[in-house]
Amino acid sequence: MLKRRLDEVPASEWKDLNLDLTPREYVMDYLMSAFPVHLHSIHSGVDGEERSEPVFDADGSPVISQEAVAF
C-alpha cells in the first residue's frame, strides 16, 4: 500500500510528505461502487430495451437516492 501511495505523490513533494496509510480511502471507494446511492431512472432505448440511467440535478450533480441511503 505504501508503494502505491508513494507512486501517486510527485517526487518534488516527498520532503514534506504526509500520507494517510489507513485503508479508509480503499474501503470508501469499494462501498461507493458496491453499494451505489445515486438515483437512476429507467428509459427505453431506440431498440426497445430498457436502460437504467443516472439522474442529475440542474447543476449537473448526481442526485442521491434517499431510499438507498436509508437502506
PDB file of N, H, CA, C and O in Angstrom:
ATOM      1  N   MET A   1       0.833  -1.179   0.000  1.00  0.00           N
ATOM      2  CA  MET A   1       0.000   0.000   0.000  1.00  0.00           C
ATOM      3  C   MET A   1       0.885   1.253   0.000  1.00  0.00           C
ATOM      4  O   MET A   1       0.570   2.239  -0.665  1.00  0.00           O
ATOM      5  N   LEU A   2       1.979   1.209   0.739  1.00  0.00           N
ATOM      6  H   LEU A   2       2.235   0.407   1.279  1.00  0.00           H
ATOM      7  CA  LEU A   2       2.886   2.360   0.789  1.00  0.00           C
ATOM      8  C   LEU A   2       3.434   2.672  -0.597  1.00  0.00           C
ATOM      9  O   LEU A   2       3.483   3.836  -0.994  1.00  0.00           O
ATOM     10  N   LYS A   3       3.847   1.648  -1.336  1.00  0.00           N
ATOM     11  H   LYS A   3       3.808   0.702  -1.014  1.00  0.00           H
ATOM     12  CA  LYS A   3       4.394   1.873  -2.677  1.00  0.00           C
ATOM     13  C   LYS A   3       3.348   2.506  -3.592  1.00  0.00           C
ATOM     14  O   LYS A   3       3.673   3.416  -4.354  1.00  0.00           O
ATOM     15  N   ARG A   4       2.112   2.046  -3.532  1.00  0.00           N
ATOM     16  H   ARG A   4       1.848   1.306  -2.914  1.00  0.00           H
ATOM     17  CA  ARG A   4       1.057   2.625  -4.368  1.00  0.00           C
ATOM     18  C   ARG A   4       0.823   4.089  -4.018  1.00  0.00           C
ATOM     19  O   ARG A   4       0.666   4.926  -4.907  1.00  0.00           O
ATOM     20  N   ARG A   5       0.800   4.398  -2.724  1.00  0.00           N
ATOM     21  H   ARG A   5       0.928   3.718  -2.002  1.00  0.00           H
ATOM     22  CA  ARG A   5       0.583   5.782  -2.304  1.00  0.00           C
ATOM     23  C   ARG A   5       1.757   6.675  -2.732  1.00  0.00           C
ATOM     24  O   ARG A   5       1.547   7.799  -3.188  1.00  0.00           O
ATOM     25  N   LEU A   6       2.998   6.172  -2.584  1.00  0.00           N
ATOM     26  H   LEU A   6       3.168   5.259  -2.213  1.00  0.00           H
ATOM     27  CA  LEU A   6       4.167   6.958  -2.982  1.00  0.00           C
ATOM     28  C   LEU A   6       4.201   7.186  -4.487  1.00  0.00           C
ATOM     29  O   LEU A   6       4.656   8.236  -4.942  1.00  0.00           O
ATOM     30  N   ASP A   7       3.725   6.217  -5.266  1.00  0.00           N
ATOM     31  H   ASP A   7       3.355   5.365  -4.896  1.00  0.00           H
ATOM     32  CA  ASP A   7       3.683   6.376  -6.717  1.00  0.00           C
ATOM     33  C   ASP A   7       2.730   7.502  -7.127  1.00  0.00           C
ATOM     34  O   ASP A   7       2.890   8.086  -8.199  1.00  0.00           O
ATOM     35  N   GLU A   8       1.749   7.807  -6.289  1.00  0.00           N
ATOM     36  H   GLU A   8       1.619   7.332  -5.418  1.00  0.00           H
ATOM     37  CA  GLU A   8       0.780   8.861  -6.595  1.00  0.00           C
ATOM     38  C   GLU A   8       1.300  10.257  -6.256  1.00  0.00           C
ATOM     39  O   GLU A   8       0.743  11.254  -6.715  1.00  0.00           O
ATOM     40  N   VAL A   9       2.366  10.334  -5.454  1.00  0.00           N
ATOM     41  H   VAL A   9       2.818   9.524  -5.081  1.00  0.00           H
ATOM     42  CA  VAL A   9       2.888  11.618  -4.994  1.00  0.00           C
ATOM     43  C   VAL A   9       4.095  12.017  -5.842  1.00  0.00           C
ATOM     44  O   VAL A   9       5.028  11.227  -5.992  1.00  0.00           O
ATOM     45  N   PRO A  10       4.093  13.237  -6.403  1.00  0.00           N
ATOM     46  CA  PRO A  10       5.262  13.685  -7.161  1.00  0.00           C
ATOM     47  C   PRO A  10       6.510  13.740  -6.271  1.00  0.00           C
ATOM     48  O   PRO A  10       6.417  14.092  -5.095  1.00  0.00           O
ATOM     49  N   ALA A  11       7.646  13.402  -6.815  1.00  0.00           N
ATOM     50  H   ALA A  11       7.721  13.116  -7.770  1.00  0.00           H
ATOM     51  CA  ALA A  11       8.905  13.382  -6.062  1.00  0.00           C
ATOM     52  C   ALA A  11       9.214  14.741  -5.443  1.00  0.00           C
ATOM     53  O   ALA A  11       9.870  14.809  -4.403  1.00  0.00           O
ATOM     54  N   SER A  12       8.757  15.813  -6.060  1.00  0.00           N
ATOM     55  H   SER A  12       8.224  15.758  -6.905  1.00  0.00           H
ATOM     56  CA  SER A  12       9.025  17.154  -5.530  1.00  0.00           C
ATOM     57  C   SER A  12       8.324  17.390  -4.188  1.00  0.00           C
ATOM     58  O   SER A  12       8.707  18.299  -3.451  1.00  0.00           O
ATOM     59  N   GLU A  13       7.317  16.599  -3.861  1.00  0.00           N
ATOM     60  H   GLU A  13       7.005  15.861  -4.460  1.00  0.00           H
ATOM     61  CA  GLU A  13       6.584  16.755  -2.604  1.00  0.00           C
ATOM     62  C   GLU A  13       7.050  15.779  -1.515  1.00  0.00           C
ATOM     63  O   GLU A  13       6.481  15.773  -0.423  1.00  0.00           O
ATOM     64  N   TRP A  14       8.052  14.969  -1.781  1.00  0.00           N
ATOM     65  H   TRP A  14       8.514  14.974  -2.668  1.00  0.00           H
ATOM     66  CA  TRP A  14       8.482  13.957  -0.825  1.00  0.00           C
ATOM     67  C   TRP A  14       9.115  14.555   0.436  1.00  0.00           C
ATOM     68  O   TRP A  14       9.086  13.912   1.485  1.00  0.00           O
ATOM     69  N   LYS A  15       9.686  15.762   0.370  1.00  0.00           N
ATOM     70  H   LYS A  15       9.710  16.285  -0.482  1.00  0.00           H
ATOM     71  CA  LYS A  15      10.328  16.356   1.547  1.00  0.00           C
ATOM     72  C   LYS A  15       9.304  16.709   2.624  1.00  0.00           C
ATOM     73  O   LYS A  15       9.597  16.623   3.816  1.00  0.00           O
ATOM     74  N   ASP A  16       8.121  17.101   2.207  1.00  0.00           N
ATOM     75  H   ASP A  16       7.883  17.171   1.238  1.00  0.00           H
ATOM     76  CA  ASP A  16       7.056  17.478   3.146  1.00  0.00           C
ATOM     77  C   ASP A  16       5.905  16.478   2.983  1.00  0.00           C
ATOM     78  O   ASP A  16       4.793  16.844   2.603  1.00  0.00           O
ATOM     79  N   LEU A  17       6.195  15.229   3.274  1.00  0.00           N
ATOM     80  H   LEU A  17       7.099  14.931   3.582  1.00  0.00           H
ATOM     81  CA  LEU A  17       5.266  14.133   2.999  1.00  0.00           C
ATOM     82  C   LEU A  17       4.381  13.831   4.196  1.00  0.00           C
ATOM     83  O   LEU A  17       4.865  13.661   5.315  1.00  0.00           O
ATOM     84  N   ASN A  18       3.088  13.768   3.950  1.00  0.00           N
ATOM     85  H   ASN A  18       2.695  13.907   3.041  1.00  0.00           H
ATOM     86  CA  ASN A  18       2.119  13.419   4.976  1.00  0.00           C
ATOM     87  C   ASN A  18       1.084  12.505   4.321  1.00  0.00           C
ATOM     88  O   ASN A  18       0.158  12.976   3.660  1.00  0.00           O
ATOM     89  N   LEU A  19       1.249  11.201   4.511  1.00  0.00           N
ATOM     90  H   LEU A  19       2.001  10.819   5.048  1.00  0.00           H
ATOM     91  CA  LEU A  19       0.377  10.221   3.867  1.00  0.00           C
ATOM     92  C   LEU A  19      -0.550   9.560   4.868  1.00  0.00           C
ATOM     93  O   LEU A  19      -0.172   9.295   6.009  1.00  0.00           O
ATOM     94  N   ASP A  20      -1.757   9.302   4.426  1.00  0.00           N
ATOM     95  H   ASP A  20      -2.064   9.518   3.499  1.00  0.00           H
ATOM     96  CA  ASP A  20      -2.705   8.520   5.204  1.00  0.00           C
ATOM     97  C   ASP A  20      -2.624   7.092   4.669  1.00  0.00           C
ATOM     98  O   ASP A  20      -3.077   6.813   3.559  1.00  0.00           O
ATOM     99  N   LEU A  21      -2.049   6.194   5.456  1.00  0.00           N
ATOM    100  H   LEU A  21      -1.680   6.420   6.358  1.00  0.00           H
ATOM    101  CA  LEU A  21      -1.861   4.818   5.004  1.00  0.00           C
ATOM    102  C   LEU A  21      -2.934   3.873   5.529  1.00  0.00           C
ATOM    103  O   LEU A  21      -2.785   2.654   5.450  1.00  0.00           O
ATOM    104  N   THR A  22      -3.989   4.421   6.052  1.00  0.00           N
ATOM    105  H   THR A  22      -4.110   5.412   6.116  1.00  0.00           H
ATOM    106  CA  THR A  22      -5.087   3.573   6.502  1.00  0.00           C
ATOM    107  C   THR A  22      -5.872   3.114   5.273  1.00  0.00           C
ATOM    108  O   THR A  22      -5.794   3.744   4.218  1.00  0.00           O
ATOM    109  N   PRO A  23      -6.613   2.045   5.401  1.00  0.00           N
ATOM    110  CA  PRO A  23      -7.389   1.555   4.254  1.00  0.00           C
ATOM    111  C   PRO A  23      -8.671   2.350   4.015  1.00  0.00           C
ATOM    112  O   PRO A  23      -9.489   1.953   3.185  1.00  0.00           O
ATOM    113  N   ARG A  24      -8.862   3.454   4.718  1.00  0.00           N
ATOM    114  H   ARG A  24      -8.198   3.777   5.392  1.00  0.00           H
ATOM    115  CA  ARG A  24     -10.105   4.221   4.627  1.00  0.00           C
ATOM    116  C   ARG A  24     -10.484   4.571   3.191  1.00  0.00           C
ATOM    117  O   ARG A  24     -11.626   4.359   2.781  1.00  0.00           O
ATOM    118  N   GLU A  25      -9.536   5.105   2.429  1.00  0.00           N
ATOM    119  H   GLU A  25      -8.609   5.277   2.762  1.00  0.00           H
ATOM    120  CA  GLU A  25      -9.800   5.517   1.049  1.00  0.00           C
ATOM    121  C   GLU A  25     -10.253   4.322   0.202  1.00  0.00           C
ATOM    122  O   GLU A  25     -11.191   4.435  -0.588  1.00  0.00           O
ATOM    123  N   TYR A  26      -9.586   3.186   0.372  1.00  0.00           N
ATOM    124  H   TYR A  26      -8.824   3.094   1.014  1.00  0.00           H
ATOM    125  CA  TYR A  26      -9.933   1.998  -0.409  1.00  0.00           C
ATOM    126  C   TYR A  26     -11.297   1.451  -0.007  1.00  0.00           C
ATOM    127  O   TYR A  26     -12.071   1.014  -0.859  1.00  0.00           O
ATOM    128  N   VAL A  27     -11.591   1.475   1.289  1.00  0.00           N
ATOM    129  H   VAL A  27     -10.963   1.830   1.981  1.00  0.00           H
ATOM    130  CA  VAL A  27     -12.885   0.998   1.763  1.00  0.00           C
ATOM    131  C   VAL A  27     -13.998   1.909   1.249  1.00  0.00           C
ATOM    132  O   VAL A  27     -15.044   1.420   0.823  1.00  0.00           O
ATOM    133  N   MET A  28     -13.791   3.214   1.282  1.00  0.00           N
ATOM    134  H   MET A  28     -12.941   3.611   1.628  1.00  0.00           H
ATOM    135  CA  MET A  28     -14.804   4.151   0.799  1.00  0.00           C
ATOM    136  C   MET A  28     -15.046   3.973  -0.696  1.00  0.00           C
ATOM    137  O   MET A  28     -16.194   3.998  -1.140  1.00  0.00           O
ATOM    138  N   ASP A  29     -13.987   3.793  -1.478  1.00  0.00           N
ATOM    139  H   ASP A  29     -13.054   3.772  -1.117  1.00  0.00           H
ATOM    140  CA  ASP A  29     -14.137   3.548  -2.915  1.00  0.00           C
ATOM    141  C   ASP A  29     -14.938   2.275  -3.160  1.00  0.00           C
ATOM    142  O   ASP A  29     -15.816   2.245  -4.023  1.00  0.00           O
ATOM    143  N   TYR A  30     -14.635   1.225  -2.401  1.00  0.00           N
ATOM    144  H   TYR A  30     -13.922   1.249  -1.701  1.00  0.00           H
ATOM    145  CA  TYR A  30     -15.360  -0.043  -2.543  1.00  0.00           C
ATOM    146  C   TYR A  30     -16.835   0.145  -2.196  1.00  0.00           C
ATOM    147  O   TYR A  30     -17.707  -0.304  -2.940  1.00  0.00           O
ATOM    148  N   LEU A  31     -17.117   0.796  -1.084  1.00  0.00           N
ATOM    149  H   LEU A  31     -16.408   1.161  -0.480  1.00  0.00           H
ATOM    150  CA  LEU A  31     -18.502   0.981  -0.660  1.00  0.00           C
ATOM    151  C   LEU A  31     -19.307   1.793  -1.665  1.00  0.00           C
ATOM    152  O   LEU A  31     -20.468   1.480  -1.928  1.00  0.00           O
ATOM    153  N   MET A  32     -18.698   2.834  -2.230  1.00  0.00           N
ATOM    154  H   MET A  32     -17.755   3.088  -2.017  1.00  0.00           H
ATOM    155  CA  MET A  32     -19.417   3.657  -3.206  1.00  0.00           C
ATOM    156  C   MET A  32     -19.700   2.888  -4.494  1.00  0.00           C
ATOM    157  O   MET A  32     -20.722   3.128  -5.138  1.00  0.00           O
ATOM    158  N   SER A  33     -18.819   1.972  -4.879  1.00  0.00           N
ATOM    159  H   SER A  33     -17.989   1.778  -4.356  1.00  0.00           H
ATOM    160  CA  SER A  33     -19.071   1.218  -6.112  1.00  0.00           C
ATOM    161  C   SER A  33     -19.931  -0.021  -5.860  1.00  0.00           C
ATOM    162  O   SER A  33     -20.710  -0.416  -6.728  1.00  0.00           O
ATOM    163  N   ALA A  34     -19.801  -0.635  -4.692  1.00  0.00           N
ATOM    164  H   ALA A  34     -19.168  -0.315  -3.987  1.00  0.00           H
ATOM    165  CA  ALA A  34     -20.563  -1.845  -4.398  1.00  0.00           C
ATOM    166  C   ALA A  34     -21.980  -1.539  -3.932  1.00  0.00           C
ATOM    167  O   ALA A  34     -22.888  -2.345  -4.137  1.00  0.00           O
ATOM    168  N   PHE A  35     -22.174  -0.395  -3.315  1.00  0.00           N
ATOM    169  H   PHE A  35     -21.437   0.260  -3.148  1.00  0.00           H
ATOM    170  CA  PHE A  35     -23.478  -0.001  -2.788  1.00  0.00           C
ATOM    171  C   PHE A  35     -23.804   1.420  -3.258  1.00  0.00           C
ATOM    172  O   PHE A  35     -23.764   2.362  -2.466  1.00  0.00           O
ATOM    173  N   PRO A  36     -24.122   1.569  -4.536  1.00  0.00           N
ATOM    174  CA  PRO A  36     -24.357   2.920  -5.068  1.00  0.00           C
ATOM    175  C   PRO A  36     -25.593   3.572  -4.454  1.00  0.00           C
ATOM    176  O   PRO A  36     -26.579   2.897  -4.157  1.00  0.00           O
ATOM    177  N   VAL A  37     -25.533   4.866  -4.271  1.00  0.00           N
ATOM    178  H   VAL A  37     -24.732   5.415  -4.512  1.00  0.00           H
ATOM    179  CA  VAL A  37     -26.653   5.613  -3.701  1.00  0.00           C
ATOM    180  C   VAL A  37     -27.191   6.659  -4.681  1.00  0.00           C
ATOM    181  O   VAL A  37     -28.086   7.429  -4.333  1.00  0.00           O
ATOM    182  N   HIS A  38     -26.654   6.689  -5.898  1.00  0.00           N
ATOM    183  H   HIS A  38     -25.927   6.064  -6.181  1.00  0.00           H
ATOM    184  CA  HIS A  38     -27.138   7.651  -6.878  1.00  0.00           C
ATOM    185  C   HIS A  38     -28.448   7.175  -7.476  1.00  0.00           C
ATOM    186  O   HIS A  38     -28.613   5.993  -7.778  1.00  0.00           O
ATOM    187  N   LEU A  39     -29.375   8.101  -7.642  1.00  0.00           N
ATOM    188  H   LEU A  39     -29.241   9.061  -7.397  1.00  0.00           H
ATOM    189  CA  LEU A  39     -30.694   7.811  -8.195  1.00  0.00           C
ATOM    190  C   LEU A  39     -30.581   7.506  -9.688  1.00  0.00           C
ATOM    191  O   LEU A  39     -29.872   8.196 -10.420  1.00  0.00           O
ATOM    192  N   HIS A  40     -31.281   6.474 -10.127  1.00  0.00           N
ATOM    193  H   HIS A  40     -31.857   5.913  -9.533  1.00  0.00           H
ATOM    194  CA  HIS A  40     -31.343   6.103 -11.540  1.00  0.00           C
ATOM    195  C   HIS A  40     -32.795   6.067 -11.978  1.00  0.00           C
ATOM    196  O   HIS A  40     -33.690   5.818 -11.171  1.00  0.00           O
ATOM    197  N   SER A  41     -33.023   6.315 -13.250  1.00  0.00           N
ATOM    198  H   SER A  41     -32.296   6.517 -13.906  1.00  0.00           H
ATOM    199  CA  SER A  41     -34.364   6.187 -13.814  1.00  0.00           C
ATOM    200  C   SER A  41     -34.297   5.234 -15.004  1.00  0.00           C
ATOM    201  O   SER A  41     -33.251   5.078 -15.635  1.00  0.00           O
ATOM    202  N   ILE A  42     -35.414   4.610 -15.292  1.00  0.00           N
ATOM    203  H   ILE A  42     -36.263   4.737 -14.779  1.00  0.00           H
ATOM    204  CA  ILE A  42     -35.489   3.642 -16.387  1.00  0.00           C
ATOM    205  C   ILE A  42     -35.965   4.352 -17.648  1.00  0.00           C
ATOM    206  O   ILE A  42     -36.965   5.070 -17.631  1.00  0.00           O
ATOM    207  N   HIS A  43     -35.235   4.143 -18.744  1.00  0.00           N
ATOM    208  H   HIS A  43     -34.423   3.560 -18.758  1.00  0.00           H
ATOM    209  CA  HIS A  43     -35.592   4.722 -20.041  1.00  0.00           C
ATOM    210  C   HIS A  43     -35.575   3.619 -21.078  1.00  0.00           C
ATOM    211  O   HIS A  43     -34.764   2.696 -20.996  1.00  0.00           O
ATOM    212  N   SER A  44     -36.459   3.709 -22.047  1.00  0.00           N
ATOM    213  H   SER A  44     -37.118   4.459 -22.114  1.00  0.00           H
ATOM    214  CA  SER A  44     -36.462   2.764 -23.167  1.00  0.00           C
ATOM    215  C   SER A  44     -35.584   3.314 -24.272  1.00  0.00           C
ATOM    216  O   SER A  44     -35.712   4.471 -24.670  1.00  0.00           O
ATOM    217  N   GLY A  45     -34.692   2.470 -24.761  1.00  0.00           N
ATOM    218  H   GLY A  45     -34.588   1.529 -24.437  1.00  0.00           H
ATOM    219  CA  GLY A  45     -33.815   2.865 -25.854  1.00  0.00           C
ATOM    220  C   GLY A  45     -34.531   2.756 -27.179  1.00  0.00           C
ATOM    221  O   GLY A  45     -35.673   2.302 -27.239  1.00  0.00           O
ATOM    222  N   VAL A  46     -33.862   3.171 -28.248  1.00  0.00           N
ATOM    223  H   VAL A  46     -32.934   3.539 -28.199  1.00  0.00           H
ATOM    224  CA  VAL A  46     -34.459   3.110 -29.583  1.00  0.00           C
ATOM    225  C   VAL A  46     -34.750   1.676 -30.009  1.00  0.00           C
ATOM    226  O   VAL A  46     -35.613   1.432 -30.853  1.00  0.00           O
ATOM    227  N   ASP A  47     -34.023   0.730 -29.418  1.00  0.00           N
ATOM    228  H   ASP A  47     -33.322   0.928 -28.733  1.00  0.00           H
ATOM    229  CA  ASP A  47     -34.241  -0.683 -29.737  1.00  0.00           C
ATOM    230  C   ASP A  47     -35.305  -1.322 -28.847  1.00  0.00           C
ATOM    231  O   ASP A  47     -35.563  -2.522 -28.952  1.00  0.00           O
ATOM    232  N   GLY A  48     -35.928  -0.520 -27.966  1.00  0.00           N
ATOM    233  H   GLY A  48     -35.718   0.454 -27.881  1.00  0.00           H
ATOM    234  CA  GLY A  48     -36.969  -1.035 -27.087  1.00  0.00           C
ATOM    235  C   GLY A  48     -36.435  -1.603 -25.786  1.00  0.00           C
ATOM    236  O   GLY A  48     -37.216  -1.939 -24.896  1.00  0.00           O
ATOM    237  N   GLU A  49     -35.141  -1.717 -25.658  1.00  0.00           N
ATOM    238  H   GLU A  49     -34.507  -1.444 -26.382  1.00  0.00           H
ATOM    239  CA  GLU A  49     -34.532  -2.224 -24.427  1.00  0.00           C
ATOM    240  C   GLU A  49     -34.618  -1.167 -23.338  1.00  0.00           C
ATOM    241  O   GLU A  49     -34.398   0.016 -23.594  1.00  0.00           O
ATOM    242  N   GLU A  50     -34.937  -1.593 -22.129  1.00  0.00           N
ATOM    243  H   GLU A  50     -35.116  -2.554 -21.921  1.00  0.00           H
ATOM    244  CA  GLU A  50     -34.956  -0.661 -21.010  1.00  0.00           C
ATOM    245  C   GLU A  50     -33.549  -0.512 -20.446  1.00  0.00           C
ATOM    246  O   GLU A  50     -32.806  -1.483 -20.301  1.00  0.00           O
ATOM    247  N   ARG A  51     -33.209   0.734 -20.133  1.00  0.00           N
ATOM    248  H   ARG A  51     -33.813   1.523 -20.250  1.00  0.00           H
ATOM    249  CA  ARG A  51     -31.879   1.028 -19.592  1.00  0.00           C
ATOM    250  C   ARG A  51     -32.020   1.887 -18.346  1.00  0.00           C
ATOM    251  O   ARG A  51     -32.935   2.701 -18.224  1.00  0.00           O
ATOM    252  N   SER A  52     -31.096   1.683 -17.434  1.00  0.00           N
ATOM    253  H   SER A  52     -30.352   1.022 -17.533  1.00  0.00           H
ATOM    254  CA  SER A  52     -31.032   2.485 -16.219  1.00  0.00           C
ATOM    255  C   SER A  52     -30.015   3.597 -16.441  1.00  0.00           C
ATOM    256  O   SER A  52     -28.865   3.341 -16.796  1.00  0.00           O
ATOM    257  N   GLU A  53     -30.453   4.831 -16.227  1.00  0.00           N
ATOM    258  H   GLU A  53     -31.387   5.039 -15.938  1.00  0.00           H
ATOM    259  CA  GLU A  53     -29.563   5.972 -16.423  1.00  0.00           C
ATOM    260  C   GLU A  53     -29.540   6.830 -15.167  1.00  0.00           C
ATOM    261  O   GLU A  53     -30.577   7.003 -14.525  1.00  0.00           O
ATOM    262  N   PRO A  54     -28.379   7.374 -14.799  1.00  0.00           N
ATOM    263  CA  PRO A  54     -28.305   8.220 -13.605  1.00  0.00           C
ATOM    264  C   PRO A  54     -29.099   9.512 -13.791  1.00  0.00           C
ATOM    265  O   PRO A  54     -29.221  10.028 -14.902  1.00  0.00           O
ATOM    266  N   VAL A  55     -29.634  10.021 -12.688  1.00  0.00           N
ATOM    267  H   VAL A  55     -29.535   9.601 -11.785  1.00  0.00           H
ATOM    268  CA  VAL A  55     -30.386  11.275 -12.679  1.00  0.00           C
ATOM    269  C   VAL A  55     -29.468  12.379 -12.166  1.00  0.00           C
ATOM    270  O   VAL A  55     -28.752  12.192 -11.183  1.00  0.00           O
ATOM    271  N   PHE A  56     -29.493  13.534 -12.841  1.00  0.00           N
ATOM    272  H   PHE A  56     -30.074  13.686 -13.640  1.00  0.00           H
ATOM    273  CA  PHE A  56     -28.670  14.679 -12.455  1.00  0.00           C
ATOM    274  C   PHE A  56     -29.563  15.864 -12.135  1.00  0.00           C
ATOM    275  O   PHE A  56     -30.629  16.026 -12.729  1.00  0.00           O
ATOM    276  N   ASP A  57     -29.122  16.698 -11.187  1.00  0.00           N
ATOM    277  H   ASP A  57     -28.256  16.567 -10.704  1.00  0.00           H
ATOM    278  CA  ASP A  57     -29.888  17.898 -10.853  1.00  0.00           C
ATOM    279  C   ASP A  57     -29.552  19.019 -11.837  1.00  0.00           C
ATOM    280  O   ASP A  57     -28.789  18.812 -12.780  1.00  0.00           O
ATOM    281  N   ALA A  58     -30.120  20.203 -11.617  1.00  0.00           N
ATOM    282  H   ALA A  58     -30.740  20.372 -10.851  1.00  0.00           H
ATOM    283  CA  ALA A  58     -29.929  21.335 -12.532  1.00  0.00           C
ATOM    284  C   ALA A  58     -28.471  21.773 -12.632  1.00  0.00           C
ATOM    285  O   ALA A  58     -28.069  22.355 -13.640  1.00  0.00           O
ATOM    286  N   ASP A  59     -27.667  21.498 -11.591  1.00  0.00           N
ATOM    287  H   ASP A  59     -27.993  21.025 -10.772  1.00  0.00           H
ATOM    288  CA  ASP A  59     -26.250  21.862 -11.601  1.00  0.00           C
ATOM    289  C   ASP A  59     -25.367  20.802 -12.253  1.00  0.00           C
ATOM    290  O   ASP A  59     -24.162  21.001 -12.404  1.00  0.00           O
ATOM    291  N   GLY A  60     -25.970  19.673 -12.642  1.00  0.00           N
ATOM    292  H   GLY A  60     -26.949  19.511 -12.519  1.00  0.00           H
ATOM    293  CA  GLY A  60     -25.206  18.596 -13.253  1.00  0.00           C
ATOM    294  C   GLY A  60     -24.642  17.609 -12.252  1.00  0.00           C
ATOM    295  O   GLY A  60     -23.872  16.725 -12.629  1.00  0.00           O
ATOM    296  N   SER A  61     -25.007  17.736 -10.983  1.00  0.00           N
ATOM    297  H   SER A  61     -25.633  18.454 -10.677  1.00  0.00           H
ATOM    298  CA  SER A  61     -24.541  16.814  -9.945  1.00  0.00           C
ATOM    299  C   SER A  61     -25.477  15.615  -9.864  1.00  0.00           C
ATOM    300  O   SER A  61     -26.682  15.761 -10.067  1.00  0.00           O
ATOM    301  N   PRO A  62     -24.944  14.430  -9.569  1.00  0.00           N
ATOM    302  CA  PRO A  62     -25.817  13.267  -9.439  1.00  0.00           C
ATOM    303  C   PRO A  62     -26.761  13.415  -8.252  1.00  0.00           C
ATOM    304  O   PRO A  62     -26.380  13.931  -7.201  1.00  0.00           O
ATOM    305  N   VAL A  63     -27.993  12.956  -8.432  1.00  0.00           N
ATOM    306  H   VAL A  63     -28.302  12.536  -9.286  1.00  0.00           H
ATOM    307  CA  VAL A  63     -29.000  13.020  -7.379  1.00  0.00           C
ATOM    308  C   VAL A  63     -28.840  11.801  -6.483  1.00  0.00           C
ATOM    309  O   VAL A  63     -28.718  10.679  -6.975  1.00  0.00           O
ATOM    310  N   ILE A  64     -28.841  12.015  -5.169  1.00  0.00           N
ATOM    311  H   ILE A  64     -28.941  12.926  -4.770  1.00  0.00           H
ATOM    312  CA  ILE A  64     -28.719  10.932  -4.198  1.00  0.00           C
ATOM    313  C   ILE A  64     -30.108  10.349  -3.930  1.00  0.00           C
ATOM    314  O   ILE A  64     -31.055  11.090  -3.664  1.00  0.00           O
ATOM    315  N   SER A  65     -30.225   9.039  -3.999  1.00  0.00           N
ATOM    316  H   SER A  65     -29.456   8.437  -4.215  1.00  0.00           H
ATOM    317  CA  SER A  65     -31.477   8.357  -3.721  1.00  0.00           C
ATOM    318  C   SER A  65     -31.659   8.253  -2.193  1.00  0.00           C
ATOM    319  O   SER A  65     -30.888   7.576  -1.513  1.00  0.00           O
ATOM    320  N   GLN A  66     -32.666   8.919  -1.681  1.00  0.00           N
ATOM    321  H   GLN A  66     -33.292   9.469  -2.234  1.00  0.00           H
ATOM    322  CA  GLN A  66     -32.920   8.869  -0.238  1.00  0.00           C
ATOM    323  C   GLN A  66     -33.302   7.461   0.198  1.00  0.00           C
ATOM    324  O   GLN A  66     -33.006   7.060   1.324  1.00  0.00           O
ATOM    325  N   GLU A  67     -33.949   6.715  -0.671  1.00  0.00           N
ATOM    326  H   GLU A  67     -34.189   7.040  -1.585  1.00  0.00           H
ATOM    327  CA  GLU A  67     -34.310   5.324  -0.355  1.00  0.00           C
ATOM    328  C   GLU A  67     -33.047   4.465  -0.201  1.00  0.00           C
ATOM    329  O   GLU A  67     -32.968   3.645   0.714  1.00  0.00           O
ATOM    330  N   ALA A  68     -32.071   4.648  -1.080  1.00  0.00           N
ATOM    331  H   ALA A  68     -32.136   5.314  -1.822  1.00  0.00           H
ATOM    332  CA  ALA A  68     -30.823   3.875  -0.995  1.00  0.00           C
ATOM    333  C   ALA A  68     -30.032   4.248   0.247  1.00  0.00           C
ATOM    334  O   ALA A  68     -29.433   3.381   0.883  1.00  0.00           O
ATOM    335  N   VAL A  69     -30.024   5.519   0.597  1.00  0.00           N
ATOM    336  H   VAL A  69     -30.511   6.223   0.081  1.00  0.00           H
ATOM    337  CA  VAL A  69     -29.291   5.968   1.784  1.00  0.00           C
ATOM    338  C   VAL A  69     -29.937   5.403   3.039  1.00  0.00           C
ATOM    339  O   VAL A  69     -29.239   4.998   3.968  1.00  0.00           O
ATOM    340  N   ALA A  70     -31.263   5.372   3.073  1.00  0.00           N
ATOM    341  H   ALA A  70     -31.830   5.701   2.318  1.00  0.00           H
ATOM    342  CA  ALA A  70     -31.979   4.876   4.245  1.00  0.00           C
ATOM    343  C   ALA A  70     -31.834   3.376   4.404  1.00  0.00           C
ATOM    344  O   ALA A  70     -31.947   2.859   5.515  1.00  0.00           O
ATOM    345  N   PHE A  71     -31.586   2.667   3.309  1.00  0.00           N
ATOM    346  H   PHE A  71     -31.494   3.087   2.406  1.00  0.00           H
ATOM    347  CA  PHE A  71     -31.476   1.210   3.350  1.00  0.00           C
ATOM    348  C   PHE A  71     -30.198   0.834   4.027  1.00  0.00           C
ATOM    349  O   PHE A  71     -29.902  -0.352   4.171  1.00  0.00           O
TER     350      PHE A  71
END
